Amino acid sequence: MADPRGFLKSGREVPQRRPVDVRIRDWREVYEEQEFSSLQKQAGRCMDCGIPFCHQGCPLGNLIPEWNDLIWRNQKVDAIERLHATNNFPEFTGRLCPAPCETACVLGINQDPVTIKQVELRTIEEAFNSGNVRPMQPDRMTGKTIAVIGSGPAGLAAAQQLTRAGHTVAVY
């Protein structure tokens, strides 16, 4: 998976923050957009550990080494499908998650860890920009209506999964 020597070739690179005096005048992202080639280098730093502690450190159980490898190989569509397999809202978690996966990254023992959070965020942004994020319609509707109480991340994820299973969902 990925580049077996990627962590030796490239150091950790995170996007630069936009200046505060510019940020307070708009609602755009705090960080500058990272070039995809730079992102591929960062994904290539993933060592494909025998036991991927990053995967265990992620509260969602994201398949981090797998989508790092797919990004490194420029297989963007497969990467977004793999990301969506375990994460209903990578566009949220890529911005808000404190990234315990990076703390658990084995590379972090001797070097700076892989920029997992940034790879996740840039992967979903790239997918949105290229039209690779599409609704997943159910094969058939069950005719059942289910109420989900709560419109936080868990409630919305439950509603999304129930809709994919063919139920009509009302979120309260």
WOFENVEN-V232207 format. One record per pair of residues at least 24 apart in sequence whose C-alpha atoms are under 8 Angstrom apart, sorted by the first residue. I is the first residue (numbers start at 1). J is the second residue. D is the distance in whole Angstrom. If there is no record, write none. Layout:
i j d
I J D
I J D
This chain:
i j d
1 47 8
1 48 6
1 65 8
1 66 8
1 69 5
2 43 7
2 44 5
2 45 7
2 46 7
2 47 7
2 48 7
2 68 7
2 69 4
2 70 8
2 72 6
2 73 7
3 44 5
3 45 7
3 46 8
3 47 8
3 72 8
4 44 8
4 45 8
4 47 6
4 48 8
5 45 7
5 47 8
6 41 7
6 44 5
6 45 4
6 46 7
6 47 8
7 44 7
7 45 4
7 46 7
7 47 7
7 107 8
8 45 8
10 41 7
10 42 7
10 45 7
11 42 8
11 112 7
12 42 7
12 112 6
12 113 7
12 114 7
12 115 7
13 38 8
13 42 7
13 115 7
14 115 7
14 118 7
34 122 8
36 122 8
39 71 8
39 118 8
39 119 6
39 122 8
40 71 6
40 72 5
40 73 8
40 74 8
41 72 7
42 114 6
42 115 6
42 119 8
43 68 5
43 69 7
43 71 6
43 72 6
43 114 7
43 115 8
43 116 8
43 119 7
44 68 7
44 69 7
44 72 5
45 114 6
46 107 8
46 114 6
47 107 7
49 106 7
52 105 8
52 106 8
53 101 7
53 104 5
53 105 6
53 106 7
54 100 8
54 101 4
54 102 6
54 103 8
54 104 5
54 105 5
54 106 8
55 101 7
56 101 7
56 104 8
57 100 6
57 101 5
57 102 8
57 103 8
57 104 6
58 99 7
58 100 6
58 101 5
60 86 7
60 87 7
61 86 7
62 86 5
62 87 7
64 116 7
68 119 7
71 123 8
76 123 7
76 127 7
77 127 7
77 132 7
79 123 7
80 123 7
80 124 7
80 127 7
80 132 8
80 133 8
83 120 8
88 157 6
88 160 8
89 157 8
90 120 7
90 121 7
90 124 6
91 121 6
91 124 6
91 125 7
93 121 8
94 118 7
94 120 6
94 121 4
95 121 7
136 164 6
137 163 8
137 164 6
138 163 7
138 164 5
138 165 6
138 166 5
139 166 7
140 166 6
141 165 8
141 166 4
141 167 6
141 168 8
142 166 5
142 167 6
143 167 6
143 168 7
144 168 6
145 169 6
145 170 7
146 170 6
147 171 6
147 172 7
148 172 6
